[in-house]
Amino acid sequence: MNKVVISLALATSLLGGCSDKPVTANIVQSVTDFDYTMNGNQAVSISFGESKDNFCSATIYRSSVRSGYSVTSKQKSTKNISMDCNWGGKYYVQSSKHPTSADLKITNLDSESGSAQIVVSMHLVNPSSDSYFTLKNVTLNLEKEQISNLVKKI
């Protein structure tokens, strides 16, 4: 089985004394294929990371799934995207009270050829420790079944 490869050009900065070692996140773990909602609208969530313990999720509305779609949220400025991460035993979220951001771009989506690339960037906070988790320009390459789940009309 082919593993989904995530090309990373990332910087991980966790304030509070953690090292600046690059994080290797190389697996798209799942793309929801069931009736799932965000703010009362049909949504799809993509989970990716390096393991079942270190992963992130990006959620957008199903109606937004198309090549060229782009969304940015600074300090939870829009409800069109939700991102969070469980990494290193900590939970990181978007916040309206901290300088956080979430960006997602569907740069290519061709379900017939089985090609899809999604680029994500995030700067999230762990509110209990005020530490941050950052990924920059992570390219997610989805497999054919994951693309089918992404474009599924529910």
Phi and psi restraints in degrees (value plus and minus 20) as a CYANA .aco file:
   2 ASN   PHI     -90.4   -50.4
   2 ASN   PSI     116.2   156.2
   3 LYS   PHI    -108.6   -68.6
   3 LYS   PSI     123.2   163.2
   4 VAL   PHI     -97.9   -57.9
   4 VAL   PSI     112.5   152.5
   5 VAL   PHI    -123.2   -83.2
   5 VAL   PSI     113.8   153.8
   6 ILE   PHI    -130.2   -90.2
   6 ILE   PSI      96.8   136.8
   7 SER   PHI    -100.7   -60.7
   7 SER   PSI     106.4   146.4
   8 LEU   PHI    -135.1   -95.1
   8 LEU   PSI     110.1   150.1
   9 ALA   PHI    -145.2  -105.2
   9 ALA   PSI      64.6   104.6
  10 LEU   PHI    -151.5  -111.5
  10 LEU   PSI     137.6   177.6
  11 ALA   PHI    -147.0  -107.0
  11 ALA   PSI     107.4   147.4
  12 THR   PHI    -128.2   -88.2
  12 THR   PSI      99.5   139.5
  13 SER   PHI    -146.8  -106.8
  13 SER   PSI      93.8   133.8
  14 LEU   PHI    -129.8   -89.8
  14 LEU   PSI      86.3   126.3
  15 LEU   PHI     -83.7   -43.7
  15 LEU   PSI     131.5   171.5
  16 GLY   PHI      86.3   126.3
  16 GLY   PSI       0.8    40.8
  17 GLY   PHI      77.1   117.1
  17 GLY   PSI     -15.2    24.8
  18 CYS   PHI     -96.6   -56.6
  18 CYS   PSI     139.5   179.5
  19 SER   PHI     -94.8   -54.8
  19 SER   PSI     145.9   185.9
  20 ASP   PHI    -117.3   -77.3
  20 ASP   PSI       4.9    44.9
  21 LYS   PHI     -83.1   -43.1
  21 LYS   PSI     117.1   157.1
  22 PRO   PHI     -83.9   -43.9
  22 PRO   PSI     124.9   164.9
  23 VAL   PHI    -113.2   -73.2
  23 VAL   PSI     115.1   155.1
  24 THR   PHI    -123.7   -83.7
  24 THR   PSI      91.7   131.7
  25 ALA   PHI    -139.7   -99.7
  25 ALA   PSI      88.1   128.1
  26 ASN   PHI    -144.8  -104.8
  26 ASN   PSI      -0.8    39.2
  27 ILE   PHI    -159.1  -119.1
  27 ILE   PSI     105.9   145.9
  28 VAL   PHI    -102.1   -62.1
  28 VAL   PSI      92.2   132.2
  29 GLN   PHI     -99.9   -59.9
  29 GLN   PSI     -58.3   -18.3
  30 SER   PHI    -184.2  -144.2
  30 SER   PSI     137.1   177.1
  31 VAL   PHI    -151.1  -111.1
  31 VAL   PSI     102.4   142.4
  32 THR   PHI     -80.7   -40.7
  32 THR   PSI     120.0   160.0
  33 ASP   PHI    -146.8  -106.8
  33 ASP   PSI       3.3    43.3
  34 PHE   PHI    -147.9  -107.9
  34 PHE   PSI     153.9   193.9
  35 ASP   PHI     -87.1   -47.1
  35 ASP   PSI      85.3   125.3
  36 TYR   PHI    -153.8  -113.8
  36 TYR   PSI     117.3   157.3
  37 THR   PHI    -147.5  -107.5
  37 THR   PSI     135.2   175.2
  38 MET   PHI    -156.0  -116.0
  38 MET   PSI     103.5   143.5
  39 ASN   PHI      34.5    74.5
  39 ASN   PSI      15.2    55.2
  40 GLY   PHI      60.5   100.5
  40 GLY   PSI     -16.4    23.6
  41 ASN   PHI    -135.9   -95.9
  41 ASN   PSI     130.1   170.1
  42 GLN   PHI     -76.8   -36.8
  42 GLN   PSI     114.8   154.8
  43 ALA   PHI    -158.7  -118.7
  43 ALA   PSI     144.1   184.1
  44 VAL   PHI    -152.4  -112.4
  44 VAL   PSI     119.2   159.2
  45 SER   PHI    -140.6  -100.6
  45 SER   PSI     114.8   154.8
  46 ILE   PHI    -133.2   -93.2
  46 ILE   PSI     100.3   140.3
  47 SER   PHI    -124.4   -84.4
  47 SER   PSI     113.1   153.1
  48 PHE   PHI    -168.5  -128.5
  48 PHE   PSI     137.1   177.1
  49 GLY   PHI     146.0   186.0
  49 GLY   PSI    -179.8  -139.8
  50 GLU   PHI    -122.3   -82.3
  50 GLU   PSI     -35.3     4.7
  51 SER   PHI    -185.6  -145.6
  51 SER   PSI     158.2   198.2
  52 LYS   PHI     -91.1   -51.1
  52 LYS   PSI     -34.4     5.6
  53 ASP   PHI    -118.1   -78.1
  53 ASP   PSI     -45.5    -5.5
  54 ASN   PHI    -140.9  -100.9
  54 ASN   PSI      78.3   118.3
  55 PHE   PHI    -173.1  -133.1
  55 PHE   PSI     142.7   182.7
  56 CYS   PHI    -147.8  -107.8
  56 CYS   PSI     141.0   181.0
  57 SER   PHI    -151.8  -111.8
  57 SER   PSI     118.7   158.7
  58 ALA   PHI    -143.8  -103.8
  58 ALA   PSI     106.7   146.7
  59 THR   PHI    -143.6  -103.6
  59 THR   PSI     111.7   151.7
  60 ILE   PHI    -154.6  -114.6
  60 ILE   PSI     146.7   186.7
  61 TYR   PHI     -89.7   -49.7
  61 TYR   PSI     120.9   160.9
  62 ARG   PHI     -79.8   -39.8
  62 ARG   PSI     -53.8   -13.8
  63 SER   PHI     -85.8   -45.8
  63 SER   PSI     -35.6     4.4
  64 SER   PHI    -109.7   -69.7
  64 SER   PSI     -29.5    10.5
  65 VAL   PHI     -92.2   -52.2
  65 VAL   PSI      83.2   123.2
  66 ARG   PHI    -186.0  -146.0
  66 ARG   PSI     133.2   173.2
  67 SER   PHI     -81.0   -41.0
  67 SER   PSI     114.5   154.5
  68 GLY   PHI      74.3   114.3
  68 GLY   PSI     -29.2    10.8
  69 TYR   PHI     -85.7   -45.7
  69 TYR   PSI     118.9   158.9
  70 SER   PHI    -164.0  -124.0
  70 SER   PSI     118.1   158.1
  71 VAL   PHI    -163.2  -123.2
  71 VAL   PSI     120.9   160.9
  72 THR   PHI    -152.8  -112.8
  72 THR   PSI     117.3   157.3
  73 SER   PHI    -151.7  -111.7
  73 SER   PSI     104.3   144.3
  74 LYS   PHI    -132.8   -92.8
  74 LYS   PSI     103.2   143.2
  75 GLN   PHI      31.5    71.5
  75 GLN   PSI      26.7    66.7
  76 LYS   PHI      39.0    79.0
  76 LYS   PSI      21.6    61.6
  77 SER   PHI     -95.1   -55.1
  77 SER   PSI     -33.5     6.5
  78 THR   PHI    -159.9  -119.9
  78 THR   PSI     132.4   172.4
  79 LYS   PHI    -115.2   -75.2
  79 LYS   PSI     -13.5    26.5
  80 ASN   PHI     -99.8   -59.8
  80 ASN   PSI     -26.4    13.6
  81 ILE   PHI    -169.1  -129.1
  81 ILE   PSI     125.8   165.8
  82 SER   PHI    -157.7  -117.7
  82 SER   PSI     110.4   150.4
  83 MET   PHI    -151.7  -111.7
  83 MET   PSI     124.3   164.3
  84 ASP   PHI    -173.3  -133.3
  84 ASP   PSI     142.8   182.8
  85 CYS   PHI    -161.9  -121.9
  85 CYS   PSI     123.0   163.0
  86 ASN   PHI    -130.8   -90.8
  86 ASN   PSI      90.5   130.5
  87 TRP   PHI    -166.5  -126.5
  87 TRP   PSI     111.2   151.2
  88 GLY   PHI      40.0    80.0
  88 GLY   PSI      10.9    50.9
  89 GLY   PHI      59.5    99.5
  89 GLY   PSI     -14.1    25.9
  90 LYS   PHI    -138.1   -98.1
  90 LYS   PSI     133.5   173.5
  91 TYR   PHI    -129.8   -89.8
  91 TYR   PSI     104.3   144.3
  92 TYR   PHI    -135.0   -95.0
  92 TYR   PSI     120.3   160.3
  93 VAL   PHI    -159.0  -119.0
  93 VAL   PSI     147.5   187.5
  94 GLN   PHI     -95.6   -55.6
  94 GLN   PSI     131.5   171.5
  95 SER   PHI    -163.8  -123.8
  95 SER   PSI     124.9   164.9
  96 SER   PHI    -106.9   -66.9
  96 SER   PSI     -30.6     9.4
  97 LYS   PHI    -126.2   -86.2
  97 LYS   PSI     -27.5    12.5
  98 HIS   PHI    -143.1  -103.1
  98 HIS   PSI     137.7   177.7
  99 PRO   PHI     -95.3   -55.3
  99 PRO   PSI      59.0    99.0
 100 THR   PHI    -130.5   -90.5
 100 THR   PSI     142.3   182.3
 101 SER   PHI    -173.2  -133.2
 101 SER   PSI     135.8   175.8
 102 ALA   PHI    -163.8  -123.8
 102 ALA   PSI     108.7   148.7
 103 ASP   PHI    -151.6  -111.6
 103 ASP   PSI     117.5   157.5
 104 LEU   PHI    -162.5  -122.5
 104 LEU   PSI     113.7   153.7
 105 LYS   PHI    -153.1  -113.1
 105 LYS   PSI     107.9   147.9
 106 ILE   PHI    -111.5   -71.5
 106 ILE   PSI      78.7   118.7
 107 THR   PHI    -101.7   -61.7
 107 THR   PSI     -45.0    -5.0
 108 ASN   PHI    -173.7  -133.7
 108 ASN   PSI     114.5   154.5
 109 LEU   PHI    -169.5  -129.5
 109 LEU   PSI      87.4   127.4
 110 ASP   PHI    -155.2  -115.2
 110 ASP   PSI      74.1   114.1
 111 SER   PHI     -88.3   -48.3
 111 SER   PSI     -45.5    -5.5
 112 GLU   PHI     -88.2   -48.2
 112 GLU   PSI     -63.3   -23.3
 113 SER   PHI    -106.8   -66.8
 113 SER   PSI     -30.5     9.5
 114 GLY   PHI      56.7    96.7
 114 GLY   PSI      18.0    58.0
 115 SER   PHI    -142.5  -102.5
 115 SER   PSI     107.1   147.1
 116 ALA   PHI    -174.0  -134.0
 116 ALA   PSI     112.0   152.0
 117 GLN   PHI    -149.7  -109.7
 117 GLN   PSI     113.5   153.5
 118 ILE   PHI    -148.0  -108.0
 118 ILE   PSI     110.6   150.6
 119 VAL   PHI    -127.8   -87.8
 119 VAL   PSI     106.3   146.3
 120 VAL   PHI    -143.2  -103.2
 120 VAL   PSI     126.1   166.1
 121 SER   PHI    -157.2  -117.2
 121 SER   PSI     127.4   167.4
 122 MET   PHI    -175.7  -135.7
 122 MET   PSI     130.4   170.4
 123 HIS   PHI    -157.7  -117.7
 123 HIS   PSI      81.0   121.0
 124 LEU   PHI    -135.4   -95.4
 124 LEU   PSI     141.4   181.4
 125 VAL   PHI    -141.5  -101.5
 125 VAL   PSI     127.5   167.5
 126 ASN   PHI    -117.6   -77.6
 126 ASN   PSI      85.0   125.0
 127 PRO   PHI     -82.0   -42.0
 127 PRO   PSI     -46.3    -6.3
 128 SER   PHI     -97.1   -57.1
 128 SER   PSI     -44.3    -4.3
 129 SER   PHI    -139.0   -99.0
 129 SER   PSI     -25.3    14.7
 130 ASP   PHI      37.1    77.1
 130 ASP   PSI       6.8    46.8
 131 SER   PHI    -113.2   -73.2
 131 SER   PSI     136.5   176.5
 132 TYR   PHI    -138.1   -98.1
 132 TYR   PSI     134.2   174.2
 133 PHE   PHI    -149.1  -109.1
 133 PHE   PSI     108.1   148.1
 134 THR   PHI    -150.0  -110.0
 134 THR   PSI     111.6   151.6
 135 LEU   PHI    -145.9  -105.9
 135 LEU   PSI     117.7   157.7
 136 LYS   PHI    -144.5  -104.5
 136 LYS   PSI     106.5   146.5
 137 ASN   PHI      31.7    71.7
 137 ASN   PSI      32.5    72.5
 138 VAL   PHI    -105.1   -65.1
 138 VAL   PSI     101.2   141.2
 139 THR   PHI    -114.9   -74.9
 139 THR   PSI      99.0   139.0
 140 LEU   PHI    -117.6   -77.6
 140 LEU   PSI     103.8   143.8
 141 ASN   PHI    -126.3   -86.3
 141 ASN   PSI      94.1   134.1
 142 LEU   PHI    -110.2   -70.2
 142 LEU   PSI     126.1   166.1
 143 GLU   PHI    -102.3   -62.3
 143 GLU   PSI     146.7   186.7
 144 LYS   PHI     -74.3   -34.3
 144 LYS   PSI     -66.1   -26.1
 145 GLU   PHI     -84.3   -44.3
 145 GLU   PSI     -58.4   -18.4
 146 GLN   PHI     -87.2   -47.2
 146 GLN   PSI     -56.4   -16.4
 147 ILE   PHI     -85.3   -45.3
 147 ILE   PSI     -62.0   -22.0
 148 SER   PHI     -78.5   -38.5
 148 SER   PSI     -63.5   -23.5
 149 ASN   PHI     -84.5   -44.5
 149 ASN   PSI     -57.9   -17.9
 150 LEU   PHI     -83.5   -43.5
 150 LEU   PSI     -62.5   -22.5
 151 VAL   PHI    -113.3   -73.3
 151 VAL   PSI     -22.4    17.6
 152 LYS   PHI     -77.2   -37.2
 152 LYS   PSI     112.4   152.4
 153 LYS   PHI    -113.8   -73.8
 153 LYS   PSI     101.0   141.0
